[in-house]
């Protein structure tokens, strides 16, 4: 297993945090449809690199136990930074502010010993690019057994037996425990990453682009495997992807990110089929739908590129690419508004009957 990043000291408060428009006083609302405290709760989470690169801006999200939440967006929207921030896996140059409550405990204030105990056992990560995440000179079985040994859940012999059982659980022969990463196919390596994530029976799995670079058939197998394991073990899942269709098919809820903040959030099928934010609509239209000849012949898209996080446009950051932007969008950022049952979107075209946040203060 590739070594974890050097532990950075407890993150220093951001000198001048930029609350996102979706940040409500007192934190976000409870996870829709649940009364128990959420397993994971993000409150005004901000991540900044250097002096002015705002990668994540005031994100509020909740994830209930056993729930599956998908986070979608183009490359550079901040979704992978968000995922890595949850367990403080970002480089020391990243400054994190806000709150990351895992089982009610703030990850950002944990001492290093406590954080080390939470990683793998409380929450684990399936990284994108398994070939680069696995250690090329260690056998697969040893890498799966390592977190079990580190967390003292078993001795060496029992850890090896557990590693073999995990390989079988993800559809690989136990004998593959003696293989090296280069001896496995891309799909097999991704299954190994999932086995590692399950090694210490975590309550939460963070899957960062788990099907990147896999062909369509293997991608479908990996997604079904993740769904089955999450359901069987009642594990919460936070899945990151640029593919809205995959997330809609896999997750219960979807959050769409643009320029470091959540611009739409709601039930997965509702966001995919009836997105209210223009960016969510564009992401959905980018994928042809089976049985819809119109979408196959003319897939939608967006002109231009995501904004530079060091020079974000004034007002709504999406307005330079938005086909329905109004004059007010160029000067005023938009709050997340109720767009339906448990569905919110940060767009001026959504009636502001019950705004769920506050506008970002002028910088």
C-alpha positions as CSV (number, residue, x, y, z in Angstrom):
1,X,0.0,0.0,0.0
2,X,1.4,3.4,-0.9
3,X,2.4,5.4,2.2
4,X,-0.1,7.8,3.6
5,X,0.8,11.5,3.3
6,X,2.9,12.9,6.2
7,X,0.5,14.0,9.0
8,X,0.1,17.7,8.9
9,X,-0.5,19.5,12.2
10,X,-4.1,20.3,13.1
11,X,-5.3,22.6,10.3
12,X,-5.0,26.3,11.1
13,X,-8.1,28.3,10.8
14,X,-8.5,29.8,7.4
15,X,-7.4,33.5,7.8
16,X,-10.4,34.8,5.8
17,X,-12.8,32.0,5.0
18,X,-15.2,32.5,2.1
19,X,-18.5,31.0,3.2
20,X,-20.4,29.5,0.3
21,X,-23.9,30.6,-0.6
22,X,-25.2,27.3,0.6
23,X,-24.0,27.8,4.2
24,X,-26.9,28.4,6.5
25,X,-26.5,29.8,10.1
26,X,-26.2,26.9,12.5
27,X,-25.1,24.4,9.8
28,X,-27.0,22.4,7.3
29,X,-30.4,20.8,7.8
30,X,-30.5,17.1,8.9
31,X,-30.3,14.5,6.2
32,X,-33.6,14.4,4.4
33,X,-35.8,11.5,5.5
34,X,-33.8,10.8,8.6
35,X,-34.2,11.8,12.3
36,X,-31.0,10.3,13.7
37,X,-27.8,12.4,13.6
38,X,-26.0,11.9,10.3
39,X,-23.0,9.7,10.1
40,X,-21.1,12.5,8.1
41,X,-21.9,16.2,8.3
42,X,-20.0,18.9,6.5
43,X,-20.5,22.5,7.8
44,X,-19.1,25.4,5.7
45,X,-16.2,23.3,4.5
46,X,-13.5,25.4,2.8
47,X,-10.2,24.3,1.3
48,X,-7.7,26.8,0.0
49,X,-4.3,26.2,-1.6
50,X,-1.7,28.9,-1.4
51,X,-3.1,32.4,-0.9
52,X,-6.0,32.5,-3.3
53,X,-6.9,29.2,-4.8
54,X,-10.3,28.4,-3.4
55,X,-10.8,24.7,-4.3
56,X,-13.8,24.1,-2.0
57,X,-16.0,27.0,-0.9
58,X,-18.5,26.6,2.0
59,X,-19.9,23.2,1.3
60,X,-22.6,21.9,3.6
61,X,-23.6,18.2,3.1
62,X,-25.0,15.4,5.3
63,X,-24.9,11.7,4.8
64,X,-27.0,9.3,6.9
65,X,-25.9,5.8,8.0
66,X,-26.4,3.4,5.2
67,X,-27.1,6.2,2.6
68,X,-25.3,6.6,-0.7
69,X,-24.4,10.2,-1.8
70,X,-22.9,11.0,-5.2
71,X,-20.9,14.1,-5.8
72,X,-20.7,15.1,-9.5
73,X,-18.9,17.8,-11.5
74,X,-16.3,18.5,-14.2
75,X,-12.6,18.1,-13.6
76,X,-11.4,20.9,-11.4
77,X,-14.7,21.5,-9.6
78,X,-13.3,20.5,-6.2
79,X,-14.9,17.1,-5.7
80,X,-11.7,15.1,-5.2
81,X,-10.3,17.8,-2.9
82,X,-13.5,17.5,-0.9
83,X,-13.2,13.7,-0.7
84,X,-9.5,13.9,0.5
85,X,-10.3,16.6,3.0
86,X,-12.7,14.3,4.8
87,X,-9.8,12.4,6.3
88,X,-7.2,15.1,6.1
89,X,-5.3,13.5,3.3
90,X,-4.5,16.7,1.5
91,X,-1.0,18.1,1.3
92,X,0.3,20.4,4.1
93,X,-0.1,23.4,1.8
94,X,-3.9,23.0,1.9
95,X,-5.7,25.1,4.5
96,X,-9.0,23.7,5.7
97,X,-11.7,25.4,7.7
98,X,-15.3,24.6,8.7
99,X,-16.3,21.3,10.3
100,X,-16.1,17.7,9.2
101,X,-18.2,15.7,11.7
102,X,-17.8,12.0,11.5
103,X,-20.0,10.2,14.0
104,X,-20.3,13.6,15.7
105,X,-16.5,14.1,16.1
106,X,-14.8,16.9,14.2
107,X,-12.0,15.4,12.0
108,X,-10.3,18.8,11.7
109,X,-9.7,19.0,15.5
110,X,-8.5,15.3,16.0
111,X,-5.1,14.7,17.3
112,X,-2.8,12.6,15.0
113,X,-3.3,9.4,17.0
114,X,-7.1,9.7,16.9
115,X,-7.0,10.5,13.2
116,X,-4.9,7.5,12.5
117,X,-7.4,5.3,14.4
118,X,-10.3,6.7,12.4
119,X,-8.7,6.2,9.0
120,X,-9.5,2.7,7.6
121,X,-11.6,1.8,10.7
122,X,-14.1,4.7,10.8
123,X,-13.8,5.7,7.1
124,X,-11.7,4.4,4.2
125,X,-11.0,5.6,0.7
126,X,-11.1,3.8,-2.7
127,X,-8.7,6.0,-4.6
128,X,-8.9,6.6,-8.4
129,X,-6.1,4.9,-10.3
130,X,-5.5,1.6,-8.5
131,X,-2.2,1.0,-10.2
132,X,-0.8,4.2,-8.7
133,X,-2.4,3.6,-5.3
134,X,-1.1,0.1,-4.8
135,X,2.5,-0.5,-3.8
136,X,4.2,-2.1,-6.9
137,X,6.7,-4.1,-4.8
138,X,4.4,-5.7,-2.2
139,X,2.0,-8.6,-2.7
140,X,-1.7,-7.9,-2.8
141,X,-2.4,-10.0,0.3
142,X,0.2,-8.1,2.4
143,X,-1.3,-4.7,1.3
144,X,-4.8,-5.8,2.3
145,X,-3.6,-7.2,5.6
146,X,-1.6,-4.0,6.5
147,X,-4.5,-1.9,7.8
148,X,-5.8,-4.9,9.8
149,X,-2.4,-5.2,11.5
150,X,-2.0,-1.5,12.0
151,X,-5.3,-1.3,13.8
152,X,-4.5,-4.4,15.8
153,X,-7.7,-6.2,14.7
154,X,-5.8,-9.5,14.3
155,X,-2.4,-11.1,14.3
156,X,-0.4,-11.8,11.2
157,X,-1.9,-15.3,10.5
158,X,-5.4,-14.1,11.1
159,X,-4.8,-10.9,9.0
160,X,-3.7,-13.0,6.0
161,X,-6.7,-15.2,6.4
162,X,-8.9,-12.1,6.5
163,X,-7.2,-10.8,3.3
164,X,-7.9,-14.0,1.5
165,X,-11.6,-13.9,2.6
166,X,-11.9,-10.2,1.4
167,X,-10.5,-11.1,-2.0
168,X,-13.2,-13.8,-2.4
169,X,-15.8,-11.3,-1.2
170,X,-14.9,-9.0,-4.1
171,X,-14.9,-11.8,-6.6
172,X,-11.2,-12.7,-6.8
173,X,-9.6,-16.1,-5.9
174,X,-7.9,-16.2,-2.6
175,X,-4.8,-17.4,-4.4
176,X,-4.4,-13.9,-5.9
177,X,-3.1,-12.7,-2.5
178,X,0.4,-13.7,-3.6
179,X,0.2,-11.7,-6.8
180,X,1.8,-8.3,-7.4
181,X,-0.3,-5.3,-8.7
182,X,1.2,-5.5,-12.2
183,X,0.0,-9.1,-12.5
184,X,-3.6,-8.1,-12.3
185,X,-5.9,-6.5,-14.8
186,X,-7.3,-3.0,-14.2
187,X,-10.7,-4.4,-13.0
188,X,-8.9,-6.8,-10.6
189,X,-6.8,-4.0,-9.2
190,X,-9.9,-2.0,-8.5
191,X,-11.4,-5.0,-6.7
192,X,-8.3,-5.1,-4.6
193,X,-8.8,-1.5,-3.6
194,X,-12.3,-2.2,-2.6
195,X,-11.1,-5.1,-0.5
196,X,-8.6,-2.9,1.2
197,X,-11.3,-0.3,1.9
198,X,-13.4,-3.0,3.6
199,X,-10.5,-4.5,5.6
200,X,-11.4,-2.8,8.9
201,X,-15.2,-2.8,8.6
202,X,-15.5,1.0,8.3
203,X,-18.8,2.8,8.6
204,X,-18.1,5.0,5.6
205,X,-16.4,4.4,2.2
206,X,-15.3,7.3,0.1
207,X,-15.0,6.2,-3.5
208,X,-13.1,8.7,-5.6
209,X,-13.7,7.9,-9.3
210,X,-13.6,4.2,-8.6
211,X,-14.2,3.2,-12.3
212,X,-11.8,5.6,-14.0
213,X,-10.0,4.1,-17.0
214,X,-12.1,0.9,-16.9
215,X,-14.1,-0.3,-19.9
216,X,-17.9,-0.2,-19.7
217,X,-18.4,-3.9,-18.8
218,X,-15.8,-3.9,-16.0
219,X,-17.2,-0.5,-14.8
220,X,-20.7,-2.0,-14.5
221,X,-19.3,-5.0,-12.5
222,X,-17.4,-2.7,-10.1
223,X,-20.4,-0.5,-9.6
224,X,-22.7,-3.5,-8.9
225,X,-20.1,-4.9,-6.5
226,X,-19.9,-1.6,-4.6
227,X,-23.7,-1.5,-4.4
228,X,-24.0,-5.0,-3.1
229,X,-21.3,-4.7,-0.5
230,X,-22.7,-1.4,0.8
231,X,-26.1,-2.8,1.1
232,X,-25.0,-6.1,2.7
233,X,-22.9,-4.3,5.3
234,X,-25.1,-1.2,5.8
235,X,-22.1,1.0,5.0
236,X,-22.5,4.7,4.0
237,X,-21.0,5.6,0.6
238,X,-19.7,8.9,-0.7
239,X,-19.0,8.4,-4.4
240,X,-17.2,11.0,-6.5
241,X,-17.6,11.0,-10.3
242,X,-17.9,13.2,-13.4
243,X,-20.5,10.8,-14.7
244,X,-23.9,11.9,-13.5
245,X,-25.6,8.9,-15.1
246,X,-23.5,6.4,-13.1
247,X,-24.1,8.3,-9.8
248,X,-27.9,8.5,-10.5
249,X,-28.0,4.7,-11.0
250,X,-25.9,4.0,-7.9
251,X,-26.7,6.6,-5.3
252,X,-29.7,7.7,-3.2
253,X,-28.8,11.4,-3.4
254,X,-26.8,13.6,-5.7
255,X,-24.8,16.8,-5.1
256,X,-23.6,18.7,-8.1
257,X,-20.4,20.9,-7.6
258,X,-19.2,23.8,-9.7
259,X,-16.3,26.1,-8.9
260,X,-15.9,24.6,-5.4
261,X,-19.4,24.8,-4.2
262,X,-22.6,22.7,-4.3
263,X,-25.0,24.2,-6.8
264,X,-27.7,21.5,-6.7
265,X,-28.5,18.7,-4.3
266,X,-31.4,16.3,-4.1
267,X,-32.7,12.8,-4.7
268,X,-30.5,11.1,-7.4
269,X,-33.1,10.4,-10.0
270,X,-34.8,13.8,-9.5
271,X,-31.5,15.7,-10.0
272,X,-30.6,13.5,-13.0
273,X,-33.9,13.6,-14.8
274,X,-35.3,17.0,-13.6
275,X,-32.3,19.2,-12.7
276,X,-33.2,22.8,-11.9
277,X,-29.8,24.4,-12.1
278,X,-28.5,25.0,-15.7
279,X,-25.2,23.3,-14.9
280,X,-27.0,20.2,-13.6
281,X,-29.2,20.2,-16.7
282,X,-26.0,20.4,-18.9
283,X,-24.3,17.5,-17.1
284,X,-27.4,15.4,-17.5
285,X,-27.8,16.2,-21.2
286,X,-24.2,15.3,-21.9
287,X,-25.0,11.6,-21.7
288,X,-27.2,9.9,-24.3
289,X,-30.2,8.1,-22.9
290,X,-31.1,4.6,-24.1
291,X,-34.3,4.7,-26.1
292,X,-34.1,8.5,-26.8
293,X,-32.9,9.0,-30.4
294,X,-32.8,12.8,-29.9
295,X,-30.3,12.6,-27.1
296,X,-28.2,10.2,-29.0
297,X,-28.0,12.3,-32.1
298,X,-27.5,15.6,-30.4
299,X,-25.8,15.2,-27.0
300,X,-25.8,18.4,-25.0
301,X,-22.7,20.2,-23.8
302,X,-21.4,23.5,-22.5
303,X,-19.2,26.1,-24.1
304,X,-16.0,27.2,-22.4
305,X,-14.2,25.8,-19.4
306,X,-14.6,25.8,-15.6
307,X,-13.3,29.1,-14.0
308,X,-9.8,29.5,-12.7
309,X,-10.1,29.0,-8.9
310,X,-7.6,31.8,-8.4
311,X,-9.8,34.3,-10.4
312,X,-13.4,33.4,-9.9
313,X,-15.9,35.6,-11.7
314,X,-18.1,38.0,-9.8
315,X,-21.7,37.0,-9.0
316,X,-22.7,33.5,-9.9
317,X,-19.6,31.7,-11.0
318,X,-21.5,29.8,-13.6
319,X,-22.9,32.9,-15.4
320,X,-20.2,33.2,-18.1
321,X,-21.2,29.7,-19.4
322,X,-24.9,29.9,-18.5
323,X,-27.4,30.0,-21.5
324,X,-30.1,31.5,-19.3
325,X,-28.1,34.0,-17.2
326,X,-29.7,37.3,-16.2
327,X,-28.1,40.6,-15.4
328,X,-28.4,39.9,-11.7
329,X,-26.3,36.7,-12.1
330,X,-23.3,38.9,-13.0
331,X,-23.4,40.8,-9.8
332,X,-25.1,38.6,-7.2
333,X,-24.2,35.0,-6.1
334,X,-27.2,32.8,-5.7
335,X,-28.3,30.9,-2.6
336,X,-29.5,27.3,-2.6
337,X,-33.3,27.4,-2.8
338,X,-35.9,24.8,-2.3
339,X,-36.7,23.3,-5.7
340,X,-38.9,20.4,-4.6
341,X,-39.1,17.8,-1.9
342,X,-35.6,17.5,-0.4
343,X,-34.3,19.2,-3.6
344,X,-32.3,22.5,-3.7
345,X,-30.7,24.5,-6.4
346,X,-28.7,27.7,-6.4
347,X,-30.3,29.5,-9.4
348,X,-32.2,32.7,-9.9
349,X,-34.7,30.8,-11.9
350,X,-35.8,28.8,-8.9
351,X,-38.4,30.8,-7.0
352,X,-36.9,32.1,-3.7
353,X,-39.7,31.0,-1.5
354,X,-37.4,29.5,1.2
355,X,-33.7,30.2,0.7
356,X,-31.5,27.8,2.5
357,X,-28.3,29.8,2.9
358,X,-26.8,33.2,2.7
359,X,-25.0,35.0,-0.1
360,X,-21.2,35.0,-0.1
361,X,-20.0,38.3,1.4
362,X,-18.0,40.6,-0.9
363,X,-14.3,39.7,-1.0
